[in-house]
């Protein structure tokens, strides 16, 4: 009842209200990034959603597009701008994803949508994270976010799939607010973001 009916309705209503409330902040960040990133404000990328169906995720752009002499993008740590680092630490880069929730591609709470390049690397257990819509925040995010290992992340994601409920979602949203305030788990211990996933047995 909750998973298939109430949760989508709650997502739509809360995301709509949230976007309206945060719209002034949205405009301020838009203006700041417009000048900081030379007009490139949004980061749009294809990500796998529920049942691995692709959708376009939208976030505020926190990295530049600088490339090395080989023509490839520089490492994340070298492309993360000063403004982008602040936007990411405050989690303000996630605001545009409320539009993904309103569209129905995402949920407020669920496993974070990862890269499409990873899908073919998942084993059966890891792939279960796609049984529900991806979320702006999730059980893995409030239990370490980018500072935990891939094994831990998948374990938390699948645990959420098996225990999804209204009270759990409320708990995750509350803990997310505390995480944002404390700015915990933004990066992996030795990287600007999380290390790439290379597949596991």
N, C-alpha and C positions, 0 to 999 in steps of 0.2 A: 504493500500500500504506500508506504513512505518512499521507498526507492524509486518506484515507477510513476507515481502520481504527485504526491505532496512535495517531494524534493525538487522536481523541475519547476513547480509553481512557486515555491519559496525562493528558488534561485532567481527566477525572472523578476519577482517583486523586489527582493532585496538588492539585486544588481541594478535595477532601474532606479530605485530610491538612492542607492549608494552613488551612482553616477551623477545624479542631479545634485546631491549634497557636495560631492567632490569636484563638480564642474569648475568652480573658481580655481581650485588647485590644479586641475587639468590644464586650464588655460595658462596659468603662470608657468608650469613646467614646460608646456608647449613653446612658449615665448623664449624661455631660457635655453632650451635645447635647439630651437630654431637658429639662434645666433651661435651657440657653442658648436653645433654640428653642421654649420653652413647650409641650413635649410632642411637637413635630413633629421626629422623628428621621430619617426616611427621605425621600429624594427618589425618586419612582417616575415614570417617563415612558416613553411608547411610542417605541421606536426601530426602525429597519429592520435586520433580520438577514440571514442568507444568503438569496440570491434575493429580497431586499427584503421578506421576510416579517416582519411586525411582532411585537415581543415587548416585555415590560415590563422595562426596566432598573431596577436598584435600587442606590442609592448613599446614603451618609450625606449629610444635608442640610447644606449649607454657606452657604446664603443665606436671608435672611428673605423674607417675602412683602409687603413694604411697597410701596404704590402711590402714584402722584402724584395731583394733583387731577383729572386726566383719567381716573382709574380704572385706568390701565395700570401694570404693574410698573415700578419704577424701574430704571435701568441696573444691570448686574451689580456694578459697582464700588461702588455705593451700598447694595447689598443683601448684599454679602459680609460676614459677621460676623467679629469678631475671632477667635473660636474656629474658625469655618469656614475662615478664611484659614490658620490653623495646620494644621487637619486636611487641607486641600487641599495645602499645601506638603509635608506628610509623606506624601502619597498615601494616607492612612488612609481617605479617603472611598471608596476603591475596594474595600475589604474585602467589603462586601455582594455585590459582583458575582461573588464566588466561588460564590454560590448560583445565579447565572445560568449559570455554567459547569457546575455540577453538574446543573442542569436540562437542559443541552444547547443552550441558546439562544446561548451564547457560547463562545469558546475562551480559553485563557490568552493566546495570541498570535494577533493578526490585526488588520485595520484597525479603528480605533476606531469604534463605532456613532455616527453623527451624527444630526441631527434628521430627522424624517420630512418636514418642510417642504422639505428640500433635494433629495429624491429626484427630483422632476420637473425640477430644474434641471441635473441631471447630463447630460453628453454621453456617448457610448458608451464612451469611454475611462474616464472617471471612474466610470461605473456598474459597471465591472469589479471594483471593490472589494467588491461584494456576491457575488462568486463563491465566497467562503469565509465562514466564520462570523466575526463581529466579535470582537475580542479586548479583554482588559483592558489589554494593552499591545501595541505593534506596532512595525514598522520605522520608521514616521514618528515615533513617540513617542521612540525612542532616537536619532533624528536631528534633534531640535529641538522635538518636542512642540507646544505652542501658540505657540512663538516663530518658527515658519516660516510661509511663505505657503501659501495654499490650493493653488497650482500644485505646490509642492514636496510638500505633504502627499499629494495624489492620485498624484503620480509615485511616491513611496515606497510607497504602498498597493498600487498595481498591480504594482510591481516585486516586492513580497512575494508577491502572488498567483501570479506567474510563476516564482518561485524557492523556494517553500515547501519546507522540509525539516526534519528533526529537528535537524541541527546548527545551522541558521539560527535555529530557535526557541530553542535553548539559548543561542546568542549573544545574542539579543534579551532573554531573561530576565536574563542576566548583566549586560548593559548597562543594563537597566531598574533593577536593584538599585543600580548605580553612580549613575544619574541621580537616584534617590530620595535616596540618601545626600548627593549634592551639591546636590539641590534645583534642578536646572537645567530651563529651558524650561517652567515652570509656566504663565506668562502670556505673551501677546503683548507686544511691546515697548511699546505704548501703551494697553493695556487690562487689566482685571482678569482677563479670560478671552480666548479668541480672538474676533476680529471675526466677525460673521455672514457666511455664504456667500450671495452674490447671483447666482451663476451666471456661467459663462464660456463663451466661444466654443469 
